């Protein structure tokens, strides 16, 4: 057995599996365990999961993680969980699902998003300052789809909530929502009375107000203790505190130590997500947010994102074939000058999320010559991704948010070249933390606060998040990148008149 503890459990309910981690109060992981579940795709654009699979995975992962950590169950002080955001489920009065959940990637409600934007309601200011778009992933469009296309399910539903709320209900017996999910995706505006009945009335979905959990809790608040049924399922003590969590990426901010104004979490992978904390609220074109109190009370979260980043790098490597590795490409690209000898890549291979928010934009290589080889193209792709990130940061700075610290996690951290290019392009140091599984650690931090081990989230994060290294920008390379970055920004307006009609044209087969 490990020491007497106390220990905390952080749980990350992802798209493909649920992962549980056991941590000590210094933020060191003792063990992780993951349990997969299936996603069904009954029609194009649809994606569904069975909430009973979430519950089964929760029990299996927690039991395995505790066993592998070698700790006694009564050494656990609290747990918290994050989940995918906008995975919407309709429940009966006993908390059981009436139908499979519409998970985040389900975009069947595209038509409903148009109705939401057309309402013109003031609550839409968090969507590009009111100009939109509203994502088909979000709560209200999905609930509106249920009302329009499955009215019997909508009418029978005692509760319409998210993956997060479903698990917390079955853990504690309390029907609550997270300020995080509500603020970022339910159009909950704390400063304007919370939920927005005016928006729902304009959409003819007033009944949703009574189906949402009426109580909205801040992150780290104690929802309640484990019920006897839940304790048996998880193999943990009855009445163990369960802390309020939220959406995976936003809880990842906490796990990266992004808990103070001016700091920004840079989450990289198949796509990039940029989440910053501001002392002031602002809304406008080219950004999503700001979301009041969504992570830290009194602070506002600003959000930016790139749709295709690591996925483009993977596409290029696979396109080359022949056993070409990332190491091969990094070596070939490493000694090339900034700007890849005049080659620019527009990273919009799956459209642009911010700052243009244009689903019909596409990727492009500009400036190709017979001198360019695969190393040039590889480096230019990474530079194009870094330019896209800098364009988002520049847009944020234009609204008054100046990120002074960037903490990075995810796939890009496996390439020193990629890290250095990002740092050089934006001229901001990049910090890397000890625990790459930021959402699980973020939940562990929330659990530690709920257990009374720390007075608040920032104090807990200071104790439990450790920075292992910092990538410093090179001022000379930053200056060398400037003309290429300006050319990148000009590429979108120059190419959109050519690309968008092609992207919008029907498939000619």
C-alpha positions in Angstrom: 0.0 0.0 0.0 1.0 3.6 -0.6 1.1 6.1 2.2 -2.0 7.1 4.3 -2.8 10.0 2.0 -5.0 11.9 1.7 -5.4 11.3 -2.1 -7.8 12.6 -4.6 -9.3 11.2 -7.8 -9.6 13.1 -11.1 -11.9 11.6 -13.7 -11.9 12.6 -17.4 -14.9 11.4 -19.4 -13.7 11.7 -23.0 -15.1 10.8 -26.4 -13.7 7.3 -26.6 -13.2 6.3 -23.0 -13.4 7.4 -19.3 -10.1 7.8 -17.6 -9.6 7.9 -13.8 -6.4 9.0 -12.1 -5.3 8.9 -8.4 -3.2 11.9 -7.3 -1.4 12.9 -4.1 -1.7 16.5 -2.9 1.4 17.5 -4.7 -0.2 16.7 -8.0 1.8 13.6 -8.6 -0.2 10.8 -10.3 -0.1 7.3 -8.7 -2.1 5.4 -11.3 -4.4 5.8 -14.2 -7.1 3.5 -15.6 -9.2 3.9 -18.7 -12.4 2.1 -19.9 -13.6 2.5 -23.5 -17.1 2.8 -24.7 -18.7 2.9 -28.2 -20.1 5.7 -30.3 -22.9 5.0 -32.8 -23.3 7.0 -36.0 -26.9 6.3 -37.1 -26.9 8.9 -39.8 -24.4 11.3 -41.3 -23.6 14.1 -38.9 -25.2 12.1 -35.9 -23.1 10.7 -33.0 -24.7 9.0 -30.0 -23.6 7.2 -26.9 -25.4 5.2 -24.2 -25.2 6.9 -20.8 -25.3 3.5 -19.1 -21.9 2.9 -20.7 -20.5 6.1 -19.1 -21.7 4.8 -15.7 -20.2 1.4 -16.2 -16.9 2.9 -17.3 -16.8 5.1 -14.3 -17.1 2.2 -11.9 -14.5 0.1 -13.8 -11.9 2.9 -14.1 -12.1 4.1 -10.6 -11.9 0.6 -9.1 -8.9 -0.2 -11.3 -7.1 3.1 -10.6 -7.4 2.7 -6.9 -6.2 -0.9 -7.0 -3.2 0.0 -9.2 -2.3 3.0 -7.0 -2.1 0.6 -4.0 -4.1 2.8 -1.7 -6.9 2.0 0.7 -10.3 3.4 -0.5 -10.7 5.3 2.7 -7.5 7.2 2.0 -9.4 9.0 -0.8 -10.5 12.5 0.3 -12.7 13.5 -2.7 -13.3 13.1 -6.4 -14.3 15.3 -9.3 -15.0 14.7 -12.9 -14.9 16.5 -16.2 -16.6 15.3 -19.4 -17.0 16.2 -23.0 -19.0 19.3 -23.4 -22.4 19.5 -25.1 -23.1 15.7 -24.8 -26.8 16.2 -24.2 -29.1 13.6 -22.6 -32.8 13.5 -21.8 -33.7 11.8 -18.5 -36.9 10.5 -16.9 -37.9 11.3 -13.4 -35.6 8.6 -12.1 -32.6 9.9 -13.9 -32.5 7.2 -16.6 -31.9 8.2 -20.2 -34.9 8.2 -22.5 -32.8 7.9 -25.6 -29.0 7.8 -26.5 -27.1 11.0 -25.7 -26.4 13.4 -28.6 -22.6 13.8 -27.9 -20.6 16.9 -28.7 -19.7 15.9 -32.3 -23.4 15.3 -33.2 -24.3 18.2 -35.5 -27.8 17.2 -36.6 -29.1 20.5 -35.2 -27.5 22.7 -37.9 -30.9 24.1 -38.9 -31.7 24.9 -35.3 -28.5 26.9 -35.0 -29.8 29.2 -37.7 -33.0 29.8 -35.7 -30.9 30.6 -32.6 -28.8 33.2 -34.5 -31.9 34.6 -36.2 -33.5 35.3 -32.8 -31.1 38.2 -32.4 -31.2 37.8 -28.6 -28.8 39.8 -26.4 -27.5 36.5 -24.9 -25.8 35.8 -28.2 -23.1 38.4 -27.5 -20.8 35.5 -26.5 -21.0 34.3 -30.1 -18.7 36.7 -32.0 -20.3 39.8 -30.4 -23.8 38.6 -31.5 -22.8 38.0 -35.2 -22.5 34.2 -34.6 -22.1 31.5 -35.4 -23.8 29.3 -32.9 -22.4 25.8 -33.0 -24.6 22.8 -33.7 -22.7 21.2 -30.9 -24.3 23.4 -28.2 -27.0 22.7 -25.7 -29.9 24.9 -27.0 -29.8 23.8 -30.6 -29.7 20.2 -29.5 -32.6 20.6 -27.1 -34.5 22.5 -29.9 -33.9 19.5 -32.2 -35.3 17.2 -29.7 -38.4 19.3 -29.3 -39.0 19.6 -33.0 -38.1 16.0 -34.1 -38.8 13.9 -31.0 -41.5 15.8 -29.2 -42.6 12.8 -27.1 -39.1 12.4 -25.7 -38.8 16.1 -25.1 -42.2 16.3 -23.3 -41.4 13.1 -21.2 -38.0 14.4 -20.1 -37.9 15.5 -16.5 -34.3 16.6 -17.0 -32.3 17.7 -20.1 -28.7 18.0 -19.1 -25.1 17.0 -20.0 -22.9 14.0 -19.5 -21.3 15.8 -16.5 -24.7 16.3 -14.9 -25.9 12.7 -15.5 -22.9 11.2 -13.7 -23.0 13.7 -10.8 -26.7 12.9 -10.4 -26.0 9.2 -10.2 -23.1 9.8 -7.8 -24.9 12.1 -5.4 -28.6 12.1 -6.1 -28.5 15.8 -6.7 -29.7 17.5 -10.0 -27.2 20.3 -10.5 -25.4 21.9 -13.4 -21.8 23.3 -13.7 -21.2 27.0 -14.1 -18.6 26.0 -16.6 -20.9 24.1 -19.1 -23.7 26.6 -18.5 -21.6 29.7 -19.1 -19.7 28.4 -22.2 -22.4 26.5 -24.0 -25.9 27.1 -22.5 -25.9 30.9 -22.8 -26.0 31.3 -19.0 -25.0 34.9 -18.1 -24.4 35.2 -14.4 -24.3 39.0 -14.6 -27.7 39.1 -16.4 -29.7 36.8 -14.1 -28.2 33.4 -15.2 -30.4 31.5 -17.6 -32.0 33.5 -20.4 -35.7 32.9 -20.6 -36.1 35.6 -23.2 -33.9 33.6 -25.7 -35.9 30.4 -25.0 -39.2 32.2 -25.4 -38.1 33.6 -28.8 -37.3 30.0 -29.9 -40.6 28.6 -28.5 -38.8 26.3 -26.1 -39.8 27.9 -22.8 -40.3 24.4 -21.3 -36.6 23.8 -21.3 -36.2 26.1 -18.3 -38.0 23.6 -16.1 -36.0 20.7 -17.5 -32.6 22.2 -16.9 -31.1 21.7 -13.4 -32.2 24.7 -11.5 -29.0 24.9 -9.3 -25.8 25.9 -11.0 -22.6 25.3 -8.9 -19.1 26.8 -9.3 -16.1 24.6 -9.9 -14.8 22.8 -6.8 -18.1 23.2 -4.9 -19.2 20.1 -3.0 -22.2 18.6 -4.8 -22.8 16.0 -2.2 -21.5 12.7 -0.9 -21.6 9.4 -2.7 -24.8 7.5 -2.3 -24.7 4.0 -1.0 -25.4 2.7 -4.6 -22.6 4.9 -6.0 -20.1 4.0 -3.3 -20.7 0.3 -4.0 -20.3 0.9 -7.7 -17.0 2.7 -7.3 -15.6 0.8 -4.4 -15.2 4.0 -2.3 -16.7 5.1 1.0 -20.3 6.3 1.2 -20.6 10.1 1.6 -17.2 10.7 0.0 -17.4 14.3 -1.3 -18.0 14.8 -5.0 -16.8 18.2 -6.4 -18.3 20.1 -9.3 -16.3 19.8 -12.5 -17.0 20.9 -16.0 -16.0 20.6 -19.7 -12.8 18.7 -20.3 -10.7 21.4 -22.0 -11.7 24.1 -19.6 -10.8 21.9 -16.6 -7.6 21.3 -18.4 -6.8 25.0 -17.9 -6.7 24.3 -14.1 -4.5 21.3 -14.6 -2.1 23.5 -16.5 -2.1 26.1 -13.7 -3.9 28.7 -15.9 -5.8 30.2 -13.0 -4.9 33.9 -13.0 -5.6 36.9 -15.4 -3.3 37.2 -18.4 -2.5 33.5 -18.5 -3.5 31.2 -21.4 -3.8 27.5 -21.9 -2.7 26.3 -25.3 -4.1 22.8 -25.9 -2.7 21.1 -28.9 -3.7 17.9 -30.8 -5.6 17.2 -34.0 -6.9 20.7 -33.4 -5.7 23.6 -31.2 -7.6 25.4 -28.5 -6.6 28.7 -26.9 -8.3 29.5 -23.5 -7.3 32.6 -21.6 -8.4 34.3 -18.4 -9.2 38.0 -18.4 -10.1 40.5 -15.6 -12.6 42.2 -17.9 -15.4 41.0 -20.1 -15.3 41.7 -23.8 -17.1 40.4 -26.9 -16.5 40.8 -30.6 -15.9 39.4 -34.0 -13.2 36.7 -34.2 -13.4 35.3 -30.7 -15.7 33.1 -28.7 -16.6 34.4 -25.2 -16.0 35.9 -22.9 -17.6 33.6 -20.4 -18.1 35.0 -16.9 -17.1 32.9 -13.9 -16.7 29.8 -16.1 -13.5 28.7 -14.4 -12.5 31.1 -11.7 -15.1 33.4 -9.9 -14.8 37.0 -11.0 -12.7 36.2 -14.1 -13.7 35.8 -17.8 -12.7 33.1 -20.2 -11.8 34.0 -23.8 -11.7 31.2 -26.3 -10.1 30.7 -29.7 -9.6 27.6 -31.8 -8.1 26.1 -34.9 -9.9 23.3 -36.5 -7.1 21.4 -38.2 -3.5 21.5 -36.8 -2.0 18.2 -35.8 -4.4 16.5 -38.2 -2.6 18.3 -41.1 0.8 17.2 -39.9 -0.5 13.7 -39.7 -2.1 13.9 -43.1 1.2 15.1 -44.6 3.3 12.3 -43.0 0.8 9.6 -44.1 0.7 11.1 -47.6 4.4 10.6 -48.0 4.2 6.9 -47.0 7.3 4.8 -47.3 7.9 4.6 -43.6 8.7 8.3 -43.2 8.7 9.2 -39.5 8.1 12.5 -37.7 11.7 12.3 -36.6 12.8 12.2 -40.2 10.8 15.2 -41.1 11.8 17.2 -38.0 15.5 16.6 -38.9 14.9 17.8 -42.5 13.0 20.9 -41.4 15.1 21.9 -38.4 17.9 23.8 -40.2 15.7 25.6 -42.8 15.3 29.3 -42.3 12.1 30.9 -40.9 9.6 31.1 -43.7 10.7 27.8 -45.3 12.4 29.7 -48.2 9.2 31.6 -49.3 6.6 28.9 -48.7 3.3 29.8 -46.9 0.6 27.3 -45.8 -2.9 28.3 -44.9 -4.0 25.9 -42.2 -7.7 25.9 -43.0 -7.9 22.3 -44.2 -11.2 21.8 -42.4 -12.3 25.4 -42.4 -11.5 28.1 -39.9 -13.0 28.3 -36.4 -11.4 31.7 -35.3 -10.8 34.4 -36.1 -12.6 34.1 -39.5 -15.2 31.5 -38.5 -15.5 30.3 -42.0 -16.4 26.6 -42.6 -15.9 27.0 -46.3 -12.3 28.1 -46.2 -9.7 25.5 -47.1 -6.0 24.8 -46.8 -3.5 26.1 -49.4 0.2 26.0 -50.2 1.5 29.3 -51.7 4.9 30.0 -53.1 6.0 26.5 -54.1 9.1 26.2 -56.3 11.1 23.3 -57.6 13.6 24.1 -54.8 11.1 23.0 -52.2 11.2 19.5 -50.8 9.3 17.6 -48.2 11.3 19.2 -45.3 10.2 22.6 -46.6 6.6 21.6 -46.8 6.6 20.0 -43.3 8.1 23.1 -41.8 5.7 25.4 -43.7 2.8 23.4 -42.3 4.0 23.9 -38.8 4.7 27.5 -39.4 1.2 28.0 -40.9 -0.3 26.4 -37.8 1.8 28.8 -35.6 0.7 31.7 -37.8 -2.9 30.7 -37.3 -2.4 30.6 -33.5 -0.7 34.0 -33.6 -3.6 35.5 -35.6 -5.9 34.3 -32.8 -3.7 35.8 -30.1 -3.5 39.1 -32.1 -7.3 39.2 -32.3 -7.5 38.7 -28.5 -4.9 41.5 -28.0 -7.0 43.7 -30.2 -9.8 43.3 -27.7 -7.5 44.2 -24.8 -6.5 40.7 -23.7 -2.7 40.4 -23.6 -1.5 36.9 -22.7 1.6 37.2 -20.6 2.1 33.5 -20.0 1.2 30.5 -22.2 1.1 27.0 -20.9 1.1 24.3 -23.6 0.0 20.7 -23.6 -0.8 18.0 -26.1 0.7 16.6 -29.3 2.9 19.6 -30.3 4.9 19.2 -27.1 6.5 16.0 -28.6 8.3 18.1 -31.2 11.0 20.5 -30.0 10.9 22.1 -33.5 7.2 22.7 -33.3 7.4 24.2 -29.8 10.2 26.6 -30.8 8.4 27.8 -33.9 5.3 28.5 -31.9 7.4 30.4 -29.3 9.3 32.4 -32.0 6.2 33.3 -34.1 4.3 34.7 -31.1 7.3 35.9 -29.1 6.0 34.5 -25.9 7.6 31.9 -23.6 5.8 28.5 -23.6 5.7 26.6 -20.3 5.4 22.8 -20.1 4.1 21.1 -17.0 5.0 17.8 -15.3 1.6 16.1 -15.8 0.4 16.1 -19.5 -3.0 14.8 -18.5 -4.3 18.2 -17.7 -8.0 17.5 -17.4 -7.5 14.7 -14.9 -5.1 16.8 -12.8 -7.6 19.7 -13.0 -10.3 17.5 -11.6 -7.9 16.3 -8.8 -7.3 20.0 -8.0 -11.0 20.6 -7.7 -11.4 17.5 -5.5 -8.6 18.8 -3.2 -10.4 22.1 -2.8 -13.7 20.3 -2.1 -12.0 18.2 0.5 -10.8 21.3 2.3 -7.1 20.7 1.6 -6.8 24.1 0.0 -8.8 27.3 0.4 -9.4 27.9 -3.4 -8.5 26.8 -6.9 -5.5 29.1 -7.5 -3.8 28.0 -4.2 -4.4 24.3 -5.0 -3.1 24.7 -8.5 0.1 26.4 -7.2 0.7 23.4 -5.0 -0.2 20.7 -7.5 1.0 21.9 -10.9 4.7 21.8 -11.6 6.4 23.5 -14.6 9.2 21.3 -15.9 10.6 23.5 -18.6 10.1 26.8 -20.5 10.7 27.3 -24.2 12.0 30.8 -24.7 11.4 32.7 -28.0 14.3 33.9 -30.1 13.8 37.7 -30.8 15.7 37.5 -34.1 13.7 34.6 -35.5 10.5 36.4 -34.4 11.5 39.4 -36.5 12.4 37.1 -39.4 8.9 35.6 -39.2 7.1 38.9 -39.4 6.9 39.3 -43.2 5.8 35.7 -43.6 3.1 36.1 -40.9 1.8 39.2 -42.7 1.7 37.3 -45.9 -0.2 34.5 -44.1 -2.9 37.0 -43.0 -3.3 38.4 -46.5 -3.7 34.9 -47.9 -7.3 34.4 -46.6 -8.9 37.4 -48.2 -6.9 36.9 -51.4 -7.9 33.2 -51.7 -11.4 33.2 -50.3 -13.1 34.4 -53.5 -11.5 31.4 -55.3 -11.8 28.7 -52.6 -15.2 29.3 -51.1 -17.2 28.8 -54.3 -15.4 25.5 -54.9 -16.0 24.4 -51.3 -19.7 25.3 -51.6 -20.2 23.6 -54.9 -22.0 20.3 -54.9 -19.9 17.2 -55.4 -19.7 16.4 -59.1 -18.6 12.9 -58.5 
